[in-house]
Amino acid sequence: MLLPNKIISYNESILSKFPIVLNTLEDHDYLIIDLYAQLKTYLGIECFIEVLDCLFALGKIEIDYTTRSIRYAV
């Protein structure tokens, strides 16, 4: 996971990608594959998974296992 430090700037870190995902999820729920298709120009697959993992751990997104979609939790 890329966190900002002396070598990695904030813009290169994973923290700068949180608003991209959260702003997309504000409108409506997405299937994970559809969300990635929407954001693949901004995020690589590895970064995308790390961002989802962090946002889930922070409680900012929720997973609906019945519909297999994710939503903005706040």
C-alpha positions, -999 to +999 in steps of 0.1 A: +000+000+000+014+034-010+010+059+018+025+094+016+060+098+031+092+116+022+095+096-011+059+092-021+039+124-025+002+126-016-008+126-052+010+093-058-004+077-027-035+056-023-051+083-001-055+106-031-077+080-048-103+078-021-124+108-033-124+094-069-141+062-057-164+079-032-176+106-056-185+079-081-204+059-055-224+090-043-248+087-073-258+050-069-247+015-061-223-003-085-213-039-091-176-041-084-168-049-121-189-020-133-172+004-108-138-007-121-149-003-157-160+033-147-127+041-130-101+021-149-088+052-167-079+066-132-069+035-113-051+003-121-065-029-108-041-032-080-047+003-068-085-001-072-085-032-050-063-014-024-086+016-023-117-006-019-100-026+009-091+006+028-125+022+023-142-009+035-119-011+066-126+026+073-164+020+071-168+043+041-183+017+018-206-013+024-209-045+005-244-059-003-237-096-007-272-104-020-269-080-050-231-082-051-228-044-052-210-018-031-224+015-019-213+046-002-219+041+036-218+076+049 
